[in-house]
Amino acid sequence: MRCSKDRCISRRGAASPAGRLNTLHAMSKAWRAEWQTRLLKELAALQQLRVAEGELAASLTQLQSWQRARLARTYADQLADAATEPAGRFFLEQLYCPAEQAAQRDADVQRIVPTLAKLLPEVALQAIGDAVSLDLLSAELDVALTRTLERARLPLSETTYARAYATLGRPADRQRQIELTRRCGELLAQAVKLPLIMPTVKMMELPAKAAGLQRLHTFLVQGLVAFKKLPSPKAFLDVIESRETALMQDWLAAAPVA
């Protein structure tokens, strides 16, 4: 075996266990730094967008209320089933929550990004990152759709929503919305299997409350508990993906606003 400053290599050229561990640690550290940079950039973009939303506040609130009511109807069966109700409630209350609730959770994340990057497992960080990415993309699309409705001077209804959706288009972004939703669920389903993840997150409750970070803590706890109780996360996420994809295709095919 020959040794260098950075690692030990056997005669076969394979890194030693210690060398592999150091490499993995360095990769993890680099990934966490990249995650932190990307997340802060998206949070800053969200803040700017929410400032710009001011003039559309009333119309956006109406649109987002309509969307949450639509989701509750679309997934009434999932919400009525005791096995899937917690996961359905999580998607409705956390991933598609009111703008002010999402803004508070995102502000919580922004305040403690360096701490999160150091303490949480990577799969949990990925879930938080996807939730913020989904917030940003959804906010951009909601603003654009609201402007489309206002330019056409159309009141909000199922028909006018579909027509404005078709006029706006952006099918790739709509597809990404669905993919981010699914991936966030998949990541939480993975995270809940990690040893000590639930006790660790629950232990954060009092410090989170004292620091004013309840929204972020609720997001993590509700998501982990929901997916821990799910008999089949894949089956649940398949339902969401298939229904949202079908609706997306129907709305994109609607008659555009003239």
C-alpha positions in Angstrom: 0.0 0.0 0.0 1.2 3.5 -0.8 0.0 6.6 1.0 -0.3 10.1 -0.2 -1.3 13.2 1.8 -5.0 12.9 0.8 -5.7 9.1 0.8 -4.2 5.6 1.0 -4.4 3.4 -2.0 -3.9 -0.4 -2.0 -1.9 -2.2 -4.6 -5.1 -2.7 -6.6 -5.7 1.0 -6.7 -8.8 1.1 -4.5 -9.2 3.9 -2.0 -9.1 2.7 1.6 -12.3 2.9 3.8 -11.0 6.0 5.4 -10.2 7.6 2.0 -13.7 6.7 0.7 -15.3 8.2 3.9 -13.3 11.5 3.4 -14.4 11.6 -0.2 -18.0 11.1 0.7 -17.8 13.8 3.4 -16.3 16.2 0.9 -19.0 15.5 -1.6 -21.7 15.9 1.0 -20.2 19.2 2.2 -20.0 20.5 -1.4 -23.6 19.4 -2.1 -24.9 21.2 1.1 -23.0 24.4 0.1 -24.6 24.2 -3.4 -28.0 23.5 -1.8 -27.7 26.5 0.4 -26.7 28.8 -2.4 -29.5 27.6 -4.7 -32.1 27.9 -1.9 -31.1 31.4 -0.9 -31.3 32.5 -4.5 -34.8 31.1 -4.9 -36.0 32.6 -1.6 -34.7 36.0 -2.7 -36.6 35.6 -6.0 -39.7 34.7 -4.1 -39.4 37.8 -1.9 -39.1 40.0 -5.0 -42.1 38.4 -6.6 -44.3 38.8 -3.5 -43.4 42.5 -3.5 -44.5 42.7 -7.1 -47.7 40.8 -6.3 -49.0 43.7 -4.2 -51.2 45.3 -6.9 -52.7 41.9 -7.6 -53.2 40.9 -3.9 -57.0 40.6 -4.0 -57.2 38.8 -7.3 -54.4 36.4 -6.3 -56.1 35.6 -3.0 -59.3 34.8 -4.9 -57.4 32.6 -7.4 -55.5 30.7 -4.7 -58.7 30.1 -2.7 -60.4 28.8 -5.8 -57.4 26.5 -6.5 -57.5 25.0 -2.9 -61.2 24.4 -3.2 -60.6 22.6 -6.5 -57.9 20.5 -4.9 -60.3 19.6 -2.1 -62.9 18.4 -4.6 -60.4 16.6 -6.8 -59.0 14.6 -3.8 -62.2 14.3 -1.7 -61.8 10.5 -1.8 -58.2 10.7 -0.4 -59.2 13.1 2.3 -62.2 10.9 3.3 -60.0 7.8 3.6 -58.3 7.5 7.0 -55.2 5.9 5.5 -54.5 8.7 3.0 -56.2 11.7 4.8 -53.0 12.9 6.6 -51.0 12.9 3.3 -53.9 14.6 1.5 -54.1 17.2 4.2 -50.4 17.8 4.0 -50.5 18.5 0.3 -53.6 20.8 0.7 -52.3 22.7 3.8 -48.6 22.8 3.2 -47.7 22.4 -0.5 -50.7 24.3 -1.7 -51.1 26.6 1.4 -52.3 30.2 1.3 -49.6 32.7 0.1 -49.1 34.3 3.6 -48.5 30.8 5.1 -46.0 29.9 2.5 -44.3 33.3 2.9 -43.9 32.7 6.6 -42.5 29.2 6.1 -40.1 30.5 3.5 -39.0 33.3 5.8 -38.3 30.7 8.5 -36.2 28.7 6.1 -34.2 31.8 5.0 -33.4 32.7 8.6 -31.8 29.4 9.4 -30.5 28.1 6.1 -26.9 27.6 7.3 -28.1 25.6 10.4 -30.4 23.4 8.3 -27.6 22.8 5.8 -25.4 21.5 8.7 -28.0 19.5 10.7 -30.6 17.9 8.6 -30.1 14.8 6.4 -29.7 15.5 2.7 -33.1 13.9 1.8 -34.9 16.3 4.2 -33.0 19.2 2.7 -34.0 18.1 -0.8 -37.7 18.1 0.3 -37.4 21.6 1.7 -35.6 22.7 -1.4 -38.3 21.2 -3.6 -41.1 22.9 -1.5 -39.4 26.3 -2.0 -38.9 25.6 -5.8 -42.6 24.7 -6.0 -43.6 27.8 -4.1 -41.6 30.0 -6.6 -42.9 28.3 -9.7 -46.5 28.3 -8.5 -46.3 32.0 -7.5 -44.9 32.9 -11.0 -47.7 30.9 -12.7 -50.4 32.3 -10.4 -49.3 35.9 -11.1 -49.2 35.2 -14.9 -52.6 33.6 -14.9 -54.1 36.4 -12.8 -52.8 39.0 -15.2 -54.3 37.0 -18.1 -57.7 37.0 -16.4 -57.5 40.7 -15.6 -56.4 41.7 -19.1 -59.4 39.8 -20.6 -61.7 41.3 -17.8 -63.0 37.8 -17.0 -64.5 36.8 -13.7 -63.0 33.7 -12.2 -64.9 30.4 -12.9 -64.1 26.9 -14.0 -64.6 27.9 -17.6 -62.5 31.1 -17.5 -59.8 29.5 -15.4 -59.4 26.8 -18.1 -59.4 29.5 -20.9 -56.8 31.6 -19.1 -54.7 28.5 -18.4 -54.7 27.6 -22.1 -53.9 31.2 -23.1 -50.9 31.3 -20.7 -49.7 27.9 -21.9 -46.2 27.1 -20.5 -46.8 23.3 -20.5 -43.2 22.5 -19.5 -43.6 24.6 -16.3 -46.9 23.0 -15.6 -45.3 19.6 -16.0 -42.5 20.6 -13.7 -45.1 21.7 -11.1 -46.5 18.2 -11.0 -43.0 16.6 -10.9 -41.9 18.8 -8.0 -45.0 17.9 -6.1 -44.4 14.2 -6.6 -40.7 14.5 -5.8 -41.3 16.3 -2.6 -43.6 13.5 -1.5 -41.1 10.8 -2.5 -38.3 12.6 -0.6 -40.4 12.8 2.6 -41.3 9.1 2.2 -37.6 8.3 2.1 -36.7 10.7 5.0 -39.2 9.1 7.4 -37.3 5.8 7.1 -34.1 7.3 8.4 -33.2 6.3 12.0 -34.0 8.9 14.6 -35.5 11.4 12.1 -38.9 11.7 13.8 -37.4 12.1 17.4 -34.9 14.6 16.0 -37.6 16.7 14.3 -40.0 16.5 17.3 -37.2 17.6 19.6 -36.9 20.8 17.5 -40.4 21.8 18.5 -39.7 24.0 21.5 -36.5 25.6 20.0 -38.5 26.3 16.8 -41.3 27.8 18.7 -38.9 30.0 20.8 -37.2 31.2 17.6 -40.5 31.9 15.8 -40.0 29.0 13.3 -43.3 27.2 13.8 -44.3 27.2 10.2 -41.2 25.4 9.1 -41.4 22.9 12.0 -45.1 22.2 11.2 -44.2 21.5 7.5 -41.5 19.0 8.5 -43.6 17.2 11.2 -46.8 17.1 9.2 -45.0 15.8 6.1 -43.1 13.1 7.9 -46.1 11.9 10.0 -48.3 11.9 6.9 -45.9 9.7 4.9 -45.1 7.5 7.9 -48.8 6.6 8.0 -49.3 6.0 4.3 -49.7 2.3 3.4 -48.3 3.0 -0.1 -46.6 6.4 -0.8 -46.2 5.4 -4.5 -49.9 4.6 -4.9 -50.9 7.9 -3.3 -48.4 9.9 -5.5 -49.6 8.0 -8.6 -53.1 9.3 -7.9 -51.9 12.9 -7.6 -49.7 12.7 -10.7 -52.3 11.0 -12.9 -55.2 13.4 -11.9 -53.1 16.6 -12.2 -51.7 15.5 -15.5 -55.2 14.8 -16.9 -56.4 18.2 -15.7 -53.4 19.9 -17.1 -54.0 18.4 -20.5 -57.7 19.3 -20.5 -57.0 22.9 -19.5 -54.3 23.3 -22.1 -56.7 22.1 -24.7 -59.4 24.7 -23.7 -60.3 27.6 -26.0 -57.9 30.4 -25.3 -59.0 33.9 -24.4 -59.6 36.0 -27.5 
